[in-house]
Protein backbone atom coordinates (compact mmCIF):
# COMPACT_ATOMS: atom_id res chain seq x y z
CA UNK A 1 0.00 0.00 0.00
CA UNK A 2 1.31 3.44 -0.90
CA UNK A 3 1.09 6.26 1.60
CA UNK A 4 2.28 9.86 1.46
CA UNK A 5 3.82 11.32 4.59
CA UNK A 6 3.01 15.02 4.65
CA UNK A 7 6.51 16.31 5.32
CA UNK A 8 9.29 18.19 3.53
CA UNK A 9 11.75 17.00 6.21
CA UNK A 10 13.87 14.15 4.80
CA UNK A 11 15.05 13.19 8.32
CA UNK A 12 11.46 12.57 9.42
CA UNK A 13 10.66 10.61 6.26
CA UNK A 14 13.72 8.38 6.82
CA UNK A 15 12.84 7.89 10.50
CA UNK A 16 9.35 6.75 9.58
CA UNK A 17 10.55 4.47 6.76
CA UNK A 18 12.61 2.65 9.42
CA UNK A 19 9.51 2.06 11.55
CA UNK A 20 6.75 1.48 9.00
CA UNK A 21 5.71 -2.12 8.53
CA UNK A 22 6.73 -4.12 5.46
CA UNK A 23 4.19 -3.92 2.67
CA UNK A 24 3.88 -0.14 2.87
CA UNK A 25 5.57 2.16 0.39
CA UNK A 26 6.23 5.61 1.83
CA UNK A 27 6.62 8.83 -0.13
CA UNK A 28 7.35 12.35 1.09
CA UNK A 29 5.95 15.59 -0.31
CA UNK A 30 8.90 15.95 -2.68
CA UNK A 31 7.98 12.63 -4.30
CA UNK A 32 4.55 13.97 -5.28
CA UNK A 33 5.94 17.38 -6.36
CA UNK A 34 4.26 19.27 -3.51
CA UNK A 35 6.45 22.26 -2.76
CA UNK A 36 4.00 24.31 -0.68
CA UNK A 37 4.62 25.10 2.95
CA UNK A 38 1.31 23.82 4.30
CA UNK A 39 -0.14 26.13 6.94
CA UNK A 40 -0.37 25.09 10.59
CA UNK A 41 -2.66 27.84 11.89
CA UNK A 42 -4.25 26.01 14.82
CA UNK A 43 -3.54 25.95 18.55
CA UNK A 44 -3.50 22.16 18.98
CA UNK A 45 -1.33 19.41 17.52
CA UNK A 46 -4.46 17.46 16.53
CA UNK A 47 -5.91 20.32 14.46
CA UNK A 48 -2.61 21.06 12.74
CA UNK A 49 -2.01 17.41 11.82
CA UNK A 50 -5.52 17.16 10.38
CA UNK A 51 -5.12 20.44 8.47
CA UNK A 52 -1.97 19.16 6.73
CA UNK A 53 -3.41 15.72 5.91
CA UNK A 54 -6.66 17.21 4.59
CA UNK A 55 -4.74 19.66 2.39
CA UNK A 56 -2.70 16.92 0.70
CA UNK A 57 -5.63 14.53 0.45
CA UNK A 58 -7.80 17.19 -1.24
CA UNK A 59 -5.13 18.51 -3.59
CA UNK A 60 -3.46 15.25 -4.63
CA UNK A 61 -6.16 12.64 -3.95
CA UNK A 62 -3.78 10.29 -2.09
CA UNK A 63 -3.96 8.27 1.10
CA UNK A 64 -1.75 10.21 3.46
CA UNK A 65 -0.81 10.99 7.01
CA UNK A 66 0.60 14.06 8.69
CA UNK A 67 2.06 14.62 12.09
CA UNK A 68 2.48 17.53 14.39
CA UNK A 69 4.88 17.33 17.29
CA UNK A 70 5.40 19.54 20.27
CA UNK A 71 7.93 19.69 23.06
CA UNK A 72 6.00 20.54 26.22
CA UNK A 73 8.14 21.84 29.08
CA UNK A 74 6.65 21.88 32.60
CA UNK A 75 8.49 24.98 33.82
CA UNK A 76 7.33 26.91 30.73
CA UNK A 77 3.65 26.00 31.18
CA UNK A 78 3.75 23.57 28.25
CA UNK A 79 5.69 25.81 25.87
CA UNK A 80 6.91 25.65 23.17
CA UNK A 81 4.18 23.06 22.51
CA UNK A 82 2.34 23.58 19.24
CA UNK A 83 4.84 26.37 18.40
CA UNK A 84 7.93 24.14 18.79
CA UNK A 85 9.18 24.46 15.18
CA UNK A 86 8.79 28.25 15.21
CA UNK A 87 9.67 28.90 18.86
CA UNK A 88 12.44 31.35 17.94
CA UNK A 89 10.74 32.69 14.77
CA UNK A 90 9.26 31.80 11.41
CA UNK A 91 12.59 30.51 10.03
CA UNK A 92 12.15 27.15 11.86
CA UNK A 93 15.79 27.35 12.95
CA UNK A 94 16.53 24.41 15.29
CA UNK A 95 19.67 26.01 16.71
CA UNK A 96 17.84 29.24 17.53
CA UNK A 97 14.95 27.26 19.05
CA UNK A 98 17.35 25.36 21.33
CA UNK A 99 19.13 28.56 22.39
CA UNK A 100 15.80 30.20 23.27
CA UNK A 101 14.64 27.12 25.17
CA UNK A 102 17.84 26.86 27.23
CA UNK A 103 17.78 30.61 27.94
CA UNK A 104 14.16 30.40 29.15
CA UNK A 105 15.12 27.54 31.48
CA UNK A 106 18.12 29.28 33.03
CA UNK A 107 17.93 29.03 36.83
CA UNK A 108 14.96 26.66 36.77
CA UNK A 109 15.29 23.41 38.72
CA UNK A 110 12.29 21.70 37.14
CA UNK A 111 13.43 20.64 33.67
CA UNK A 112 10.77 17.97 33.12
CA UNK A 113 9.39 17.85 29.59
CA UNK A 114 7.61 15.57 27.19
CA UNK A 115 7.55 15.15 23.46
CA UNK A 116 4.09 14.55 22.04
CA UNK A 117 3.30 13.54 18.46
CA UNK A 118 -0.16 13.39 16.93
CA UNK A 119 -0.62 11.65 13.57
CA UNK A 120 -3.66 12.29 11.38
CA UNK A 121 -4.30 9.56 8.81
CA UNK A 122 -6.69 9.92 5.89
CA UNK A 123 -7.28 6.65 4.12
CA UNK A 124 -10.17 5.78 1.82
CA UNK A 125 -11.81 9.08 2.79
CA UNK A 126 -11.83 8.37 6.55
CA UNK A 127 -9.85 10.25 9.23
CA UNK A 128 -8.04 8.70 12.19
CA UNK A 129 -5.80 10.12 14.96
CA UNK A 130 -2.90 8.44 16.79
CA UNK A 131 -0.79 9.85 19.65
CA UNK A 132 2.67 9.04 21.00
CA UNK A 133 4.24 10.55 24.13
CA UNK A 134 7.68 10.23 25.71
CA UNK A 135 8.55 11.85 29.03
CA UNK A 136 12.00 13.10 29.94
CA UNK A 137 13.91 16.26 30.80
CA UNK A 138 15.87 19.08 29.20
CA UNK A 139 19.65 19.09 29.59
CA UNK A 140 21.76 22.11 30.53
CA UNK A 141 23.57 22.00 27.19
CA UNK A 142 23.49 20.24 23.83
CA UNK A 143 24.90 16.72 23.42
CA UNK A 144 25.01 14.51 20.33
CA UNK A 145 24.93 14.90 16.55
CA UNK A 146 22.12 12.56 15.49
CA UNK A 147 18.45 13.40 15.07
CA UNK A 148 17.06 16.89 14.57
CA UNK A 149 15.10 19.62 16.31
CA UNK A 150 15.34 19.50 20.10
CA UNK A 151 16.95 16.03 20.14
CA UNK A 152 20.34 17.31 21.45
CA UNK A 153 18.74 18.68 24.65
CA UNK A 154 16.14 16.00 25.47
CA UNK A 155 16.92 12.93 27.60
CA UNK A 156 14.06 10.41 27.73
CA UNK A 157 13.04 8.93 31.07
CA UNK A 158 15.18 5.95 32.08
CA UNK A 159 18.11 6.94 29.84
CA UNK A 160 21.37 8.81 30.35
CA UNK A 161 21.78 10.10 26.80
CA UNK A 162 19.92 12.59 24.62
CA UNK A 163 17.96 11.51 21.56
CA UNK A 164 20.80 13.04 19.50
CA UNK A 165 23.30 10.63 21.08
CA UNK A 166 21.24 7.53 20.28
CA UNK A 167 21.48 5.38 17.15
CA UNK A 168 18.34 5.86 15.05
CA UNK A 169 16.90 2.36 15.68
CA UNK A 170 17.12 2.90 19.46
CA UNK A 171 15.53 6.33 19.26
CA UNK A 172 12.75 5.01 17.02
CA UNK A 173 12.01 2.25 19.50
CA UNK A 174 11.21 4.69 22.32
CA UNK A 175 10.44 8.05 20.72
CA UNK A 176 7.11 9.85 20.67
CA UNK A 177 6.98 9.64 16.88
CA UNK A 178 7.97 5.97 17.01
CA UNK A 179 5.15 5.24 19.46
CA UNK A 180 2.58 7.08 17.34
CA UNK A 181 3.82 5.34 14.16
CA UNK A 182 3.58 1.93 15.85
CA UNK A 183 -0.08 2.66 16.63
CA UNK A 184 -0.58 3.78 13.02
CA UNK A 185 1.17 0.65 11.71
CA UNK A 186 -0.92 -1.67 13.89
CA UNK A 187 -4.04 0.04 12.57
CA UNK A 188 -2.90 -0.24 8.93
CA UNK A 189 -2.11 -3.94 9.40
CA UNK A 190 -5.60 -4.48 10.79
CA UNK A 191 -7.06 -2.82 7.69
CA UNK A 192 -5.05 -4.98 5.32
CA UNK A 193 -6.01 -8.17 7.17
CA UNK A 194 -9.77 -7.44 6.88
C-alpha positions, 0 to 999 in steps of 0.5 A, spaced: 500 500 500 502 506 498 502 512 503 504 519 502 507 522 509 506 530 509 513 532 510 518 536 507 523 533 512 527 528 509 530 526 516 522 525 518 521 521 512 527 516 513 525 515 520 518 513 519 521 508 513 525 505 518 519 504 523 513 502 518 511 495 517 513 491 510 508 492 505 507 499 505 511 504 500 512 511 503 513 517 499 514 524 502 511 531 499 517 531 494 515 525 491 509 527 489 511 534 487 508 538 492 512 544 494 507 548 498 509 550 505 502 547 508 499 552 513 499 550 521 494 555 523 491 552 529 492 551 537 493 544 537 497 538 535 491 534 533 488 540 528 494 542 525 495 534 523 488 534 520 489 540 516 496 538 513 493 531 511 486 534 509 490 539 504 494 533 501 488 529 500 484 534 497 489 537 492 493 530 490 487 525 492 492 520 495 492 516 502 496 520 506 498 521 514 501 528 517 504 529 524 504 535 528 509 534 534 510 539 540 515 539 546 511 541 552 516 543 558 513 543 565 516 549 567 514 553 561 507 552 562 507 547 556 511 551 551 513 551 546 508 546 545 504 547 538 509 552 536 515 548 537 518 548 530 517 556 530 519 557 537 524 562 535 521 565 529 518 563 522 525 561 520 524 554 523 531 554 525 533 548 530 539 552 533 535 558 535 529 554 538 534 550 542 538 557 544 531 560 546 529 554 550 535 553 554 535 561 555 528 560 558 530 555 562 536 558 566 535 558 573 529 553 573 530 546 577 524 543 574 526 541 567 521 535 566 518 535 559 515 531 554 515 530 546 508 529 544 506 527 536 499 526 533 498 523 527 492 524 522 491 519 517 486 519 511 485 513 508 479 511 503 476 518 505 476 516 513 480 520 518 483 517 524 488 520 529 494 516 533 498 519 539 505 518 541 508 521 548 515 520 551 517 523 558 524 526 559 527 532 561 531 538 558 539 538 559 543 544 561 547 543 554 546 540 547 549 533 546 550 529 540 549 529 533 544 525 530 536 526 530 534 533 529 530 539 532 530 538 540 533 532 540 540 534 542 537 537 549 532 531 550 533 525 555 528 520 555 526 517 562 530 511 564 536 513 559 542 517 560 543 520 553 539 525 549 535 523 543 541 526 539 546 521 542 542 515 540 542 510 534 536 511 530 533 504 531 534 505 538 531 512 538 525 510 534 524 504 538 522 509 544 520 516 541 514 519 541 513 519 533 515 511 534 510 510 538 505 514 534 507 510 528 507 503 531 499 505 533 498 507 526 502 501 523 498 496 527 491 500 525 494 499 517 495 492 518 488 491 521 485 494 515 489 490 510 487 483 514 480 485 513 
